[in-house]
Amino acid sequence: MPCYEFACRECGGFERIHLMAEVPAESACPTCGQPARRRIGGGTLLHGDSPAMRLLDTTARTAAEPPVVTAPPSGSRPRVTRNPLHRKLPRP
Ligand SMILES: [Zn+2]
């Protein structure tokens, strides 16, 4: 969802995420609660500190640096194969 900018007369600008079809002309300011008009613009899909950008950064970081796991998740049992061909595989 795109991120839209709103301008409060008292507090300045802030951003909100809305569906393109449901973006309002005014939104309540998170600081003072007064209605703030939407700034003219197309909306930003990827903003520097938006939740979407943080998700993309986290996804890229975990792809390059996966978290180190030292133990299997609790409650999980080791999978045992019943395929006889797997007995020929080298053992650790
Ligand atoms: Zn305000």
PDB file of the backbone (N, CA, C, O) and the ligand in Angstrom, with CONECT records:
HET     ZN  A 101       1
ATOM      1  N   MET A   1       0.841  -1.179   0.000  1.00  0.00           N
ATOM      2  CA  MET A   1       0.000   0.000   0.000  1.00  0.00           C
ATOM      3  C   MET A   1       0.886   1.242   0.000  1.00  0.00           C
ATOM      4  O   MET A   1       1.933   1.264   0.647  1.00  0.00           O
ATOM      5  N   PRO A   2       0.469   2.258  -0.717  1.00  0.00           N
ATOM      6  CA  PRO A   2       1.269   3.468  -0.765  1.00  0.00           C
ATOM      7  C   PRO A   2       1.166   4.292   0.509  1.00  0.00           C
ATOM      8  O   PRO A   2       0.195   4.202   1.260  1.00  0.00           O
ATOM      9  N   CYS A   3       2.180   5.080   0.723  1.00  0.00           N
ATOM     10  CA  CYS A   3       2.277   5.962   1.881  1.00  0.00           C
ATOM     11  C   CYS A   3       1.953   7.378   1.415  1.00  0.00           C
ATOM     12  O   CYS A   3       2.562   7.877   0.469  1.00  0.00           O
ATOM     13  N   TYR A   4       1.001   8.021   2.076  1.00  0.00           N
ATOM     14  CA  TYR A   4       0.580   9.366   1.694  1.00  0.00           C
ATOM     15  C   TYR A   4       0.983  10.354   2.772  1.00  0.00           C
ATOM     16  O   TYR A   4       1.008  10.029   3.959  1.00  0.00           O
ATOM     17  N   GLU A   5       1.300  11.571   2.335  1.00  0.00           N
ATOM     18  CA  GLU A   5       1.692  12.622   3.270  1.00  0.00           C
ATOM     19  C   GLU A   5       0.492  13.508   3.579  1.00  0.00           C
ATOM     20  O   GLU A   5      -0.296  13.847   2.696  1.00  0.00           O
ATOM     21  N   PHE A   6       0.374  13.870   4.846  1.00  0.00           N
ATOM     22  CA  PHE A   6      -0.650  14.803   5.302  1.00  0.00           C
ATOM     23  C   PHE A   6       0.051  15.952   6.009  1.00  0.00           C
ATOM     24  O   PHE A   6       1.114  15.774   6.604  1.00  0.00           O
ATOM     25  N   ALA A   7      -0.554  17.130   5.935  1.00  0.00           N
ATOM     26  CA  ALA A   7       0.056  18.314   6.540  1.00  0.00           C
ATOM     27  C   ALA A   7      -0.887  18.897   7.576  1.00  0.00           C
ATOM     28  O   ALA A   7      -1.993  19.327   7.249  1.00  0.00           O
ATOM     29  N   CYS A   8      -0.445  18.909   8.828  1.00  0.00           N
ATOM     30  CA  CYS A   8      -1.193  19.555   9.903  1.00  0.00           C
ATOM     31  C   CYS A   8      -0.725  21.003   9.998  1.00  0.00           C
ATOM     32  O   CYS A   8       0.475  21.270   9.932  1.00  0.00           O
ATOM     33  N   ARG A   9      -1.668  21.952  10.153  1.00  0.00           N
ATOM     34  CA  ARG A   9      -1.294  23.370  10.231  1.00  0.00           C
ATOM     35  C   ARG A   9      -0.472  23.665  11.477  1.00  0.00           C
ATOM     36  O   ARG A   9       0.379  24.554  11.455  1.00  0.00           O
ATOM     37  N   GLU A  10      -0.708  22.937  12.558  1.00  0.00           N
ATOM     38  CA  GLU A  10      -0.021  23.210  13.817  1.00  0.00           C
ATOM     39  C   GLU A  10       1.278  22.421  13.961  1.00  0.00           C
ATOM     40  O   GLU A  10       2.285  22.950  14.432  1.00  0.00           O
ATOM     41  N   CYS A  11       1.246  21.159  13.555  1.00  0.00           N
ATOM     42  CA  CYS A  11       2.354  20.257  13.905  1.00  0.00           C
ATOM     43  C   CYS A  11       3.263  19.918  12.729  1.00  0.00           C
ATOM     44  O   CYS A  11       4.368  19.415  12.934  1.00  0.00           O
ATOM     45  N   GLY A  12       2.826  20.180  11.513  1.00  0.00           N
ATOM     46  CA  GLY A  12       3.662  19.815  10.375  1.00  0.00           C
ATOM     47  C   GLY A  12       3.161  18.571   9.686  1.00  0.00           C
ATOM     48  O   GLY A  12       1.982  18.228   9.777  1.00  0.00           O
ATOM     49  N   GLY A  13       4.048  17.905   9.006  1.00  0.00           N
ATOM     50  CA  GLY A  13       3.654  16.770   8.181  1.00  0.00           C
ATOM     51  C   GLY A  13       3.780  15.434   8.887  1.00  0.00           C
ATOM     52  O   GLY A  13       4.557  15.275   9.829  1.00  0.00           O
ATOM     53  N   PHE A  14       3.001  14.486   8.413  1.00  0.00           N
ATOM     54  CA  PHE A  14       3.095  13.105   8.871  1.00  0.00           C
ATOM     55  C   PHE A  14       2.639  12.217   7.732  1.00  0.00           C
ATOM     56  O   PHE A  14       2.070  12.695   6.751  1.00  0.00           O
ATOM     57  N   GLU A  15       2.881  10.955   7.859  1.00  0.00           N
ATOM     58  CA  GLU A  15       2.569  10.014   6.781  1.00  0.00           C
ATOM     59  C   GLU A  15       1.620   8.935   7.279  1.00  0.00           C
ATOM     60  O   GLU A  15       1.659   8.538   8.444  1.00  0.00           O
ATOM     61  N   ARG A  16       0.783   8.478   6.388  1.00  0.00           N
ATOM     62  CA  ARG A  16      -0.144   7.392   6.680  1.00  0.00           C
ATOM     63  C   ARG A  16      -0.171   6.456   5.476  1.00  0.00           C
ATOM     64  O   ARG A  16       0.059   6.878   4.343  1.00  0.00           O
ATOM     65  N   ILE A  17      -0.447   5.211   5.727  1.00  0.00           N
ATOM     66  CA  ILE A  17      -0.570   4.224   4.656  1.00  0.00           C
ATOM     67  C   ILE A  17      -2.056   3.952   4.435  1.00  0.00           C
ATOM     68  O   ILE A  17      -2.788   3.631   5.371  1.00  0.00           O
ATOM     69  N   HIS A  18      -2.483   4.085   3.193  1.00  0.00           N
ATOM     70  CA  HIS A  18      -3.881   3.844   2.823  1.00  0.00           C
ATOM     71  C   HIS A  18      -3.926   3.066   1.527  1.00  0.00           C
ATOM     72  O   HIS A  18      -2.972   3.074   0.750  1.00  0.00           O
ATOM     73  N   LEU A  19      -5.033   2.397   1.302  1.00  0.00           N
ATOM     74  CA  LEU A  19      -5.287   1.830  -0.012  1.00  0.00           C
ATOM     75  C   LEU A  19      -5.481   2.972  -1.000  1.00  0.00           C
ATOM     76  O   LEU A  19      -6.005   4.027  -0.641  1.00  0.00           O
ATOM     77  N   MET A  20      -5.060   2.761  -2.243  1.00  0.00           N
ATOM     78  CA  MET A  20      -5.199   3.826  -3.237  1.00  0.00           C
ATOM     79  C   MET A  20      -6.658   4.218  -3.423  1.00  0.00           C
ATOM     80  O   MET A  20      -6.961   5.395  -3.624  1.00  0.00           O
ATOM     81  N   ALA A  21      -7.564   3.249  -3.359  1.00  0.00           N
ATOM     82  CA  ALA A  21      -8.980   3.539  -3.583  1.00  0.00           C
ATOM     83  C   ALA A  21      -9.636   4.185  -2.375  1.00  0.00           C
ATOM     84  O   ALA A  21     -10.728   4.743  -2.486  1.00  0.00           O
ATOM     85  N   GLU A  22      -8.977   4.116  -1.213  1.00  0.00           N
ATOM     86  CA  GLU A  22      -9.609   4.596   0.016  1.00  0.00           C
ATOM     87  C   GLU A  22      -8.847   5.729   0.687  1.00  0.00           C
ATOM     88  O   GLU A  22      -9.077   6.005   1.864  1.00  0.00           O
ATOM     89  N   VAL A  23      -7.951   6.388  -0.029  1.00  0.00           N
ATOM     90  CA  VAL A  23      -7.181   7.452   0.617  1.00  0.00           C
ATOM     91  C   VAL A  23      -8.093   8.648   0.870  1.00  0.00           C
ATOM     92  O   VAL A  23      -8.738   9.131  -0.061  1.00  0.00           O
ATOM     93  N   PRO A  24      -8.160   9.140   2.115  1.00  0.00           N
ATOM     94  CA  PRO A  24      -9.040  10.261   2.422  1.00  0.00           C
ATOM     95  C   PRO A  24      -8.382  11.589   2.082  1.00  0.00           C
ATOM     96  O   PRO A  24      -7.160  11.666   1.952  1.00  0.00           O
ATOM     97  N   ALA A  25      -9.188  12.632   1.937  1.00  0.00           N
ATOM     98  CA  ALA A  25      -8.646  13.972   1.698  1.00  0.00           C
ATOM     99  C   ALA A  25      -8.083  14.566   2.977  1.00  0.00           C
ATOM    100  O   ALA A  25      -7.183  15.405   2.928  1.00  0.00           O
ATOM    101  N   GLU A  26      -8.611  14.133   4.141  1.00  0.00           N
ATOM    102  CA  GLU A  26      -8.112  14.608   5.423  1.00  0.00           C
ATOM    103  C   GLU A  26      -7.914  13.422   6.359  1.00  0.00           C
ATOM    104  O   GLU A  26      -8.590  12.399   6.243  1.00  0.00           O
ATOM    105  N   SER A  27      -6.986  13.576   7.277  1.00  0.00           N
ATOM    106  CA  SER A  27      -6.726  12.545   8.270  1.00  0.00           C
ATOM    107  C   SER A  27      -6.407  13.236   9.587  1.00  0.00           C
ATOM    108  O   SER A  27      -5.852  14.335   9.596  1.00  0.00           O
ATOM    109  N   ALA A  28      -6.752  12.603  10.689  1.00  0.00           N
ATOM    110  CA  ALA A  28      -6.506  13.218  11.998  1.00  0.00           C
ATOM    111  C   ALA A  28      -5.017  13.216  12.305  1.00  0.00           C
ATOM    112  O   ALA A  28      -4.330  12.210  12.124  1.00  0.00           O
ATOM    113  N   CYS A  29      -4.532  14.354  12.769  1.00  0.00           N
ATOM    114  CA  CYS A  29      -3.119  14.489  13.117  1.00  0.00           C
ATOM    115  C   CYS A  29      -2.826  13.581  14.323  1.00  0.00           C
ATOM    116  O   CYS A  29      -3.590  13.588  15.288  1.00  0.00           O
ATOM    117  N   PRO A  30      -1.732  12.797  14.286  1.00  0.00           N
ATOM    118  CA  PRO A  30      -1.433  11.916  15.425  1.00  0.00           C
ATOM    119  C   PRO A  30      -0.993  12.685  16.671  1.00  0.00           C
ATOM    120  O   PRO A  30      -1.006  12.127  17.768  1.00  0.00           O
ATOM    121  N   THR A  31      -0.602  13.957  16.524  1.00  0.00           N
ATOM    122  CA  THR A  31      -0.131  14.736  17.671  1.00  0.00           C
ATOM    123  C   THR A  31      -1.264  15.516  18.327  1.00  0.00           C
ATOM    124  O   THR A  31      -1.472  15.418  19.536  1.00  0.00           O
ATOM    125  N   CYS A  32      -2.009  16.304  17.516  1.00  0.00           N
ATOM    126  CA  CYS A  32      -3.024  17.182  18.102  1.00  0.00           C
ATOM    127  C   CYS A  32      -4.454  16.710  17.801  1.00  0.00           C
ATOM    128  O   CYS A  32      -5.398  17.188  18.430  1.00  0.00           O
ATOM    129  N   GLY A  33      -4.625  15.803  16.873  1.00  0.00           N
ATOM    130  CA  GLY A  33      -5.956  15.291  16.576  1.00  0.00           C
ATOM    131  C   GLY A  33      -6.760  16.144  15.616  1.00  0.00           C
ATOM    132  O   GLY A  33      -7.882  15.780  15.263  1.00  0.00           O
ATOM    133  N   GLN A  34      -6.214  17.271  15.187  1.00  0.00           N
ATOM    134  CA  GLN A  34      -6.918  18.132  14.235  1.00  0.00           C
ATOM    135  C   GLN A  34      -6.877  17.501  12.844  1.00  0.00           C
ATOM    136  O   GLN A  34      -5.945  16.766  12.520  1.00  0.00           O
ATOM    137  N   PRO A  35      -7.887  17.789  12.026  1.00  0.00           N
ATOM    138  CA  PRO A  35      -7.853  17.258  10.663  1.00  0.00           C
ATOM    139  C   PRO A  35      -6.712  17.878   9.862  1.00  0.00           C
ATOM    140  O   PRO A  35      -6.505  19.091   9.894  1.00  0.00           O
ATOM    141  N   ALA A  36      -5.992  17.051   9.160  1.00  0.00           N
ATOM    142  CA  ALA A  36      -4.865  17.509   8.339  1.00  0.00           C
ATOM    143  C   ALA A  36      -5.139  17.123   6.896  1.00  0.00           C
ATOM    144  O   ALA A  36      -5.565  16.007   6.599  1.00  0.00           O
ATOM    145  N   ARG A  37      -4.885  18.072   6.009  1.00  0.00           N
ATOM    146  CA  ARG A  37      -5.152  17.846   4.589  1.00  0.00           C
ATOM    147  C   ARG A  37      -4.028  17.021   3.969  1.00  0.00           C
ATOM    148  O   ARG A  37      -2.863  17.109   4.356  1.00  0.00           O
ATOM    149  N   ARG A  38      -4.435  16.210   2.980  1.00  0.00           N
ATOM    150  CA  ARG A  38      -3.449  15.403   2.270  1.00  0.00           C
ATOM    151  C   ARG A  38      -2.659  16.301   1.327  1.00  0.00           C
ATOM    152  O   ARG A  38      -3.222  17.166   0.657  1.00  0.00           O
ATOM    153  N   ARG A  39      -1.357  16.083   1.286  1.00  0.00           N
ATOM    154  CA  ARG A  39      -0.510  16.822   0.350  1.00  0.00           C
ATOM    155  C   ARG A  39      -0.666  16.206  -1.031  1.00  0.00           C
ATOM    156  O   ARG A  39      -0.860  14.999  -1.180  1.00  0.00           O
ATOM    157  N   ILE A  40      -0.578  17.053  -2.020  1.00  0.00           N
ATOM    158  CA  ILE A  40      -0.709  16.581  -3.392  1.00  0.00           C
ATOM    159  C   ILE A  40       0.528  15.767  -3.750  1.00  0.00           C
ATOM    160  O   ILE A  40       1.662  16.204  -3.551  1.00  0.00           O
ATOM    161  N   GLY A  41       0.288  14.604  -4.269  1.00  0.00           N
ATOM    162  CA  GLY A  41       1.373  13.722  -4.675  1.00  0.00           C
ATOM    163  C   GLY A  41       0.810  12.357  -4.981  1.00  0.00           C
ATOM    164  O   GLY A  41      -0.354  12.076  -4.694  1.00  0.00           O
ATOM    165  N   GLY A  42       1.597  11.546  -5.539  1.00  0.00           N
ATOM    166  CA  GLY A  42       1.129  10.224  -5.943  1.00  0.00           C
ATOM    167  C   GLY A  42       1.230   9.174  -4.870  1.00  0.00           C
ATOM    168  O   GLY A  42       0.793   8.040  -5.064  1.00  0.00           O
ATOM    169  N   GLY A  43       1.800   9.534  -3.740  1.00  0.00           N
ATOM    170  CA  GLY A  43       2.022   8.520  -2.733  1.00  0.00           C
ATOM    171  C   GLY A  43       3.333   7.813  -3.009  1.00  0.00           C
ATOM    172  O   GLY A  43       3.770   7.719  -4.157  1.00  0.00           O
ATOM    173  N   THR A  44       3.951   7.322  -1.966  1.00  0.00           N
ATOM    174  CA  THR A  44       5.241   6.679  -2.095  1.00  0.00           C
ATOM    175  C   THR A  44       5.107   5.214  -1.715  1.00  0.00           C
ATOM    176  O   THR A  44       4.608   4.880  -0.640  1.00  0.00           O
ATOM    177  N   LEU A  45       5.557   4.354  -2.604  1.00  0.00           N
ATOM    178  CA  LEU A  45       5.499   2.933  -2.286  1.00  0.00           C
ATOM    179  C   LEU A  45       6.630   2.542  -1.346  1.00  0.00           C
ATOM    180  O   LEU A  45       6.421   1.748  -0.429  1.00  0.00           O
ATOM    181  N   LEU A  46       7.818   3.083  -1.558  1.00  0.00           N
ATOM    182  CA  LEU A  46       8.963   2.720  -0.736  1.00  0.00           C
ATOM    183  C   LEU A  46       9.553   3.983  -0.131  1.00  0.00           C
ATOM    184  O   LEU A  46      10.277   4.720  -0.801  1.00  0.00           O
ATOM    185  N   HIS A  47       9.248   4.229   1.118  1.00  0.00           N
ATOM    186  CA  HIS A  47       9.804   5.382   1.820  1.00  0.00           C
ATOM    187  C   HIS A  47      10.863   4.882   2.783  1.00  0.00           C
ATOM    188  O   HIS A  47      10.843   3.723   3.196  1.00  0.00           O
ATOM    189  N   GLY A  48      11.783   5.756   3.136  1.00  0.00           N
ATOM    190  CA  GLY A  48      12.930   5.365   3.941  1.00  0.00           C
ATOM    191  C   GLY A  48      12.603   4.719   5.262  1.00  0.00           C
ATOM    192  O   GLY A  48      13.296   3.787   5.669  1.00  0.00           O
ATOM    193  N   ASP A  49      11.564   5.181   5.957  1.00  0.00           N
ATOM    194  CA  ASP A  49      11.267   4.640   7.283  1.00  0.00           C
ATOM    195  C   ASP A  49       9.860   4.059   7.339  1.00  0.00           C
ATOM    196  O   ASP A  49       9.276   3.969   8.419  1.00  0.00           O
ATOM    197  N   SER A  50       9.315   3.669   6.214  1.00  0.00           N
ATOM    198  CA  SER A  50       7.970   3.117   6.202  1.00  0.00           C
ATOM    199  C   SER A  50       8.010   1.639   6.615  1.00  0.00           C
ATOM    200  O   SER A  50       9.059   1.002   6.514  1.00  0.00           O
ATOM    201  N   PRO A  51       6.890   1.093   7.075  1.00  0.00           N
ATOM    202  CA  PRO A  51       6.864  -0.335   7.404  1.00  0.00           C
ATOM    203  C   PRO A  51       7.228  -1.210   6.212  1.00  0.00           C
ATOM    204  O   PRO A  51       7.866  -2.249   6.379  1.00  0.00           O
ATOM    205  N   ALA A  52       6.826  -0.799   5.003  1.00  0.00           N
ATOM    206  CA  ALA A  52       7.158  -1.597   3.818  1.00  0.00           C
ATOM    207  C   ALA A  52       8.661  -1.632   3.595  1.00  0.00           C
ATOM    208  O   ALA A  52       9.222  -2.676   3.260  1.00  0.00           O
ATOM    209  N   MET A  53       9.315  -0.487   3.782  1.00  0.00           N
ATOM    210  CA  MET A  53      10.767  -0.449   3.573  1.00  0.00           C
ATOM    211  C   MET A  53      11.494  -1.243   4.652  1.00  0.00           C
ATOM    212  O   MET A  53      12.491  -1.907   4.368  1.00  0.00           O
ATOM    213  N   ARG A  54      10.999  -1.178   5.896  1.00  0.00           N
ATOM    214  CA  ARG A  54      11.624  -1.971   6.968  1.00  0.00           C
ATOM    215  C   ARG A  54      11.480  -3.459   6.695  1.00  0.00           C
ATOM    216  O   ARG A  54      12.400  -4.234   6.956  1.00  0.00           O
ATOM    217  N   LEU A  55      10.307  -3.867   6.161  1.00  0.00           N
ATOM    218  CA  LEU A  55      10.110  -5.272   5.832  1.00  0.00           C
ATOM    219  C   LEU A  55      11.075  -5.700   4.736  1.00  0.00           C
ATOM    220  O   LEU A  55      11.659  -6.780   4.816  1.00  0.00           O
ATOM    221  N   LEU A  56      11.251  -4.863   3.710  1.00  0.00           N
ATOM    222  CA  LEU A  56      12.187  -5.202   2.641  1.00  0.00           C
ATOM    223  C   LEU A  56      13.614  -5.277   3.166  1.00  0.00           C
ATOM    224  O   LEU A  56      14.369  -6.169   2.778  1.00  0.00           O
ATOM    225  N   ASP A  57      13.995  -4.342   4.052  1.00  0.00           N
ATOM    226  CA  ASP A  57      15.341  -4.376   4.622  1.00  0.00           C
ATOM    227  C   ASP A  57      15.552  -5.637   5.449  1.00  0.00           C
ATOM    228  O   ASP A  57      16.602  -6.272   5.355  1.00  0.00           O
ATOM    229  N   THR A  58      14.562  -6.002   6.258  1.00  0.00           N
ATOM    230  CA  THR A  58      14.686  -7.199   7.081  1.00  0.00           C
ATOM    231  C   THR A  58      14.774  -8.446   6.217  1.00  0.00           C
ATOM    232  O   THR A  58      15.558  -9.351   6.505  1.00  0.00           O
ATOM    233  N   THR A  59      13.970  -8.499   5.158  1.00  0.00           N
ATOM    234  CA  THR A  59      13.997  -9.657   4.272  1.00  0.00           C
ATOM    235  C   THR A  59      15.349  -9.780   3.590  1.00  0.00           C
ATOM    236  O   THR A  59      15.903 -10.876   3.498  1.00  0.00           O
ATOM    237  N   ALA A  60      15.882  -8.660   3.111  1.00  0.00           N
ATOM    238  CA  ALA A  60      17.186  -8.702   2.450  1.00  0.00           C
ATOM    239  C   ALA A  60      18.287  -9.085   3.439  1.00  0.00           C
ATOM    240  O   ALA A  60      19.201  -9.829   3.083  1.00  0.00           O
ATOM    241  N   ARG A  61      18.211  -8.588   4.673  1.00  0.00           N
ATOM    242  CA  ARG A  61      19.240  -8.886   5.657  1.00  0.00           C
ATOM    243  C   ARG A  61      19.206 -10.359   6.049  1.00  0.00           C
ATOM    244  O   ARG A  61      20.264 -10.975   6.181  1.00  0.00           O
ATOM    245  N   THR A  62      18.032 -10.936   6.237  1.00  0.00           N
ATOM    246  CA  THR A  62      17.972 -12.342   6.625  1.00  0.00           C
ATOM    247  C   THR A  62      18.370 -13.259   5.481  1.00  0.00           C
ATOM    248  O   THR A  62      18.795 -14.388   5.724  1.00  0.00           O
ATOM    249  N   ALA A  63      18.241 -12.798   4.228  1.00  0.00           N
ATOM    250  CA  ALA A  63      18.678 -13.617   3.104  1.00  0.00           C
ATOM    251  C   ALA A  63      20.196 -13.687   3.067  1.00  0.00           C
ATOM    252  O   ALA A  63      20.761 -14.730   2.736  1.00  0.00           O
ATOM    253  N   ALA A  64      20.860 -12.588   3.403  1.00  0.00           N
ATOM    254  CA  ALA A  64      22.316 -12.565   3.374  1.00  0.00           C
ATOM    255  C   ALA A  64      22.913 -13.061   4.689  1.00  0.00           C
ATOM    256  O   ALA A  64      23.984 -13.668   4.689  1.00  0.00           O
ATOM    257  N   GLU A  65      22.236 -12.810   5.804  1.00  0.00           N
ATOM    258  CA  GLU A  65      22.733 -13.190   7.120  1.00  0.00           C
ATOM    259  C   GLU A  65      21.635 -13.934   7.868  1.00  0.00           C
ATOM    260  O   GLU A  65      20.991 -13.362   8.747  1.00  0.00           O
ATOM    261  N   PRO A  66      21.414 -15.198   7.533  1.00  0.00           N
ATOM    262  CA  PRO A  66      20.333 -15.911   8.223  1.00  0.00           C
ATOM    263  C   PRO A  66      20.638 -16.041   9.716  1.00  0.00           C
ATOM    264  O   PRO A  66      21.802 -16.141  10.102  1.00  0.00           O
ATOM    265  N   PRO A  67      19.609 -16.040  10.549  1.00  0.00           N
ATOM    266  CA  PRO A  67      19.840 -16.148  11.987  1.00  0.00           C
ATOM    267  C   PRO A  67      20.469 -17.495  12.322  1.00  0.00           C
ATOM    268  O   PRO A  67      20.125 -18.515  11.724  1.00  0.00           O
ATOM    269  N   VAL A  68      21.403 -17.491  13.292  1.00  0.00           N
ATOM    270  CA  VAL A  68      22.080 -18.711  13.701  1.00  0.00           C
ATOM    271  C   VAL A  68      21.151 -19.503  14.598  1.00  0.00           C
ATOM    272  O   VAL A  68      20.610 -18.974  15.570  1.00  0.00           O
ATOM    273  N   VAL A  69      20.966 -20.779  14.269  1.00  0.00           N
ATOM    274  CA  VAL A  69      20.115 -21.667  15.054  1.00  0.00           C
ATOM    275  C   VAL A  69      21.016 -22.685  15.722  1.00  0.00           C
ATOM    276  O   VAL A  69      21.797 -23.363  15.054  1.00  0.00           O
ATOM    277  N   THR A  70      20.910 -22.795  17.031  1.00  0.00           N
ATOM    278  CA  THR A  70      21.762 -23.731  17.761  1.00  0.00           C
ATOM    279  C   THR A  70      21.028 -24.991  18.175  1.00  0.00           C
ATOM    280  O   THR A  70      21.659 -25.968  18.580  1.00  0.00           O
ATOM    281  N   ALA A  71      19.716 -24.986  18.082  1.00  0.00           N
ATOM    282  CA  ALA A  71      18.953 -26.162  18.487  1.00  0.00           C
ATOM    283  C   ALA A  71      17.675 -26.218  17.654  1.00  0.00           C
ATOM    284  O   ALA A  71      17.194 -25.189  17.179  1.00  0.00           O
ATOM    285  N   PRO A  72      17.133 -27.406  17.478  1.00  0.00           N
ATOM    286  CA  PRO A  72      15.861 -27.476  16.747  1.00  0.00           C
ATOM    287  C   PRO A  72      14.754 -26.825  17.556  1.00  0.00           C
ATOM    288  O   PRO A  72      14.861 -26.722  18.778  1.00  0.00           O
ATOM    289  N   PRO A  73      13.708 -26.391  16.903  1.00  0.00           N
ATOM    290  CA  PRO A  73      12.608 -25.780  17.637  1.00  0.00           C
ATOM    291  C   PRO A  73      12.027 -26.756  18.656  1.00  0.00           C
ATOM    292  O   PRO A  73      11.967 -27.961  18.415  1.00  0.00           O
ATOM    293  N   SER A  74      11.608 -26.225  19.781  1.00  0.00           N
ATOM    294  CA  SER A  74      11.080 -27.091  20.827  1.00  0.00           C
ATOM    295  C   SER A  74       9.802 -27.771  20.348  1.00  0.00           C
ATOM    296  O   SER A  74       8.969 -27.167  19.673  1.00  0.00           O
ATOM    297  N   GLY A  75       9.674 -29.011  20.707  1.00  0.00           N
ATOM    298  CA  GLY A  75       8.480 -29.754  20.322  1.00  0.00           C
ATOM    299  C   GLY A  75       8.589 -30.439  18.980  1.00  0.00           C
ATOM    300  O   GLY A  75       7.698 -31.197  18.597  1.00  0.00           O
ATOM    301  N   SER A  76       9.683 -30.181  18.246  1.00  0.00           N
ATOM    302  CA  SER A  76       9.813 -30.839  16.944  1.00  0.00           C
ATOM    303  C   SER A  76      10.585 -32.143  17.107  1.00  0.00           C
ATOM    304  O   SER A  76      11.555 -32.223  17.861  1.00  0.00           O
ATOM    305  N   ARG A  77      10.143 -33.132  16.403  1.00  0.00           N
ATOM    306  CA  ARG A  77      10.816 -34.425  16.433  1.00  0.00           C
ATOM    307  C   ARG A  77      11.672 -34.553  15.190  1.00  0.00           C
ATOM    308  O   ARG A  77      11.303 -34.028  14.139  1.00  0.00           O
ATOM    309  N   PRO A  78      12.802 -35.234  15.274  1.00  0.00           N
ATOM    310  CA  PRO A  78      13.606 -35.408  14.066  1.00  0.00           C
ATOM    311  C   PRO A  78      12.862 -36.275  13.058  1.00  0.00           C
ATOM    312  O   PRO A  78      12.211 -37.257  13.415  1.00  0.00           O
ATOM    313  N   ARG A  79      12.974 -35.895  11.809  1.00  0.00           N
ATOM    314  CA  ARG A  79      12.294 -36.636  10.753  1.00  0.00           C
ATOM    315  C   ARG A  79      13.089 -37.899  10.453  1.00  0.00           C
ATOM    316  O   ARG A  79      14.308 -37.845  10.297  1.00  0.00           O
ATOM    317  N   VAL A  80      12.407 -39.029  10.373  1.00  0.00           N
ATOM    318  CA  VAL A  80      13.017 -40.310  10.067  1.00  0.00           C
ATOM    319  C   VAL A  80      12.511 -40.735   8.698  1.00  0.00           C
ATOM    320  O   VAL A  80      11.306 -40.782   8.450  1.00  0.00           O
ATOM    321  N   THR A  81      13.439 -41.040   7.828  1.00  0.00           N
ATOM    322  CA  THR A  81      13.052 -41.480   6.500  1.00  0.00           C
ATOM    323  C   THR A  81      12.834 -42.984   6.480  1.00  0.00           C
ATOM    324  O   THR A  81      13.522 -43.733   7.173  1.00  0.00           O
ATOM    325  N   ARG A  82      11.896 -43.405   5.701  1.00  0.00           N
ATOM    326  CA  ARG A  82      11.608 -44.847   5.548  1.00  0.00           C
ATOM    327  C   ARG A  82      12.064 -45.348   4.179  1.00  0.00           C
ATOM    328  O   ARG A  82      11.880 -46.521   3.851  1.00  0.00           O
ATOM    329  N   ASN A  83      12.652 -44.469   3.389  1.00  0.00           N
ATOM    330  CA  ASN A  83      13.098 -44.868   2.063  1.00  0.00           C
ATOM    331  C   ASN A  83      14.353 -45.723   2.196  1.00  0.00           C
ATOM    332  O   ASN A  83      15.334 -45.243   2.765  1.00  0.00           O
ATOM    333  N   PRO A  84      14.382 -46.980   1.697  1.00  0.00           N
ATOM    334  CA  PRO A  84      15.568 -47.841   1.842  1.00  0.00           C
ATOM    335  C   PRO A  84      16.790 -47.290   1.109  1.00  0.00           C
ATOM    336  O   PRO A  84      17.918 -47.615   1.478  1.00  0.00           O
ATOM    337  N   LEU A  85      16.596 -46.479   0.099  1.00  0.00           N
ATOM    338  CA  LEU A  85      17.739 -45.909  -0.620  1.00  0.00           C
ATOM    339  C   LEU A  85      18.526 -44.922   0.243  1.00  0.00           C
ATOM    340  O   LEU A  85      19.716 -44.700   0.016  1.00  0.00           O
ATOM    341  N   HIS A  86      17.860 -44.336   1.226  1.00  0.00           N
ATOM    342  CA  HIS A  86      18.543 -43.375   2.091  1.00  0.00           C
ATOM    343  C   HIS A  86      19.551 -44.053   3.005  1.00  0.00           C
ATOM    344  O   HIS A  86      20.420 -43.378   3.556  1.00  0.00           O
ATOM    345  N   ARG A  87      19.460 -45.404   3.188  1.00  0.00           N
ATOM    346  CA  ARG A  87      20.433 -46.108   4.039  1.00  0.00           C
ATOM    347  C   ARG A  87      21.824 -46.113   3.392  1.00  0.00           C
ATOM    348  O   ARG A  87      22.834 -46.294   4.074  1.00  0.00           O
ATOM    349  N   LYS A  88      21.864 -45.915   2.083  1.00  0.00           N
ATOM    350  CA  LYS A  88      23.157 -45.937   1.369  1.00  0.00           C
ATOM    351  C   LYS A  88      23.862 -44.600   1.441  1.00  0.00           C
ATOM    352  O   LYS A  88      25.029 -44.493   1.064  1.00  0.00           O
ATOM    353  N   LEU A  89      23.170 -43.574   1.921  1.00  0.00           N
ATOM    354  CA  LEU A  89      23.781 -42.261   2.010  1.00  0.00           C
ATOM    355  C   LEU A  89      24.860 -42.254   3.091  1.00  0.00           C
ATOM    356  O   LEU A  89      24.732 -42.968   4.086  1.00  0.00           O
ATOM    357  N   PRO A  90      25.917 -41.465   2.919  1.00  0.00           N
ATOM    358  CA  PRO A  90      26.986 -41.407   3.937  1.00  0.00           C
ATOM    359  C   PRO A  90      26.454 -40.841   5.255  1.00  0.00           C
ATOM    360  O   PRO A  90      25.606 -39.949   5.281  1.00  0.00           O
ATOM    361  N   ARG A  91      26.982 -41.390   6.337  1.00  0.00           N
ATOM    362  CA  ARG A  91      26.595 -40.948   7.684  1.00  0.00           C
ATOM    363  C   ARG A  91      27.526 -39.839   8.145  1.00  0.00           C
ATOM    364  O   ARG A  91      28.691 -39.801   7.750  1.00  0.00           O
ATOM    365  N   PRO A  92      27.028 -38.948   8.967  1.00  0.00           N
ATOM    366  CA  PRO A  92      27.909 -37.884   9.490  1.00  0.00           C
ATOM    367  C   PRO A  92      28.924 -38.450  10.488  1.00  0.00           C
ATOM    368  O   PRO A  92      29.741 -37.704  11.027  1.00  0.00           O
TER     369      PRO A  92
HETATM  370 ZN    ZN A 101      -1.330  18.450  14.548  1.00  0.00          ZN2+
END
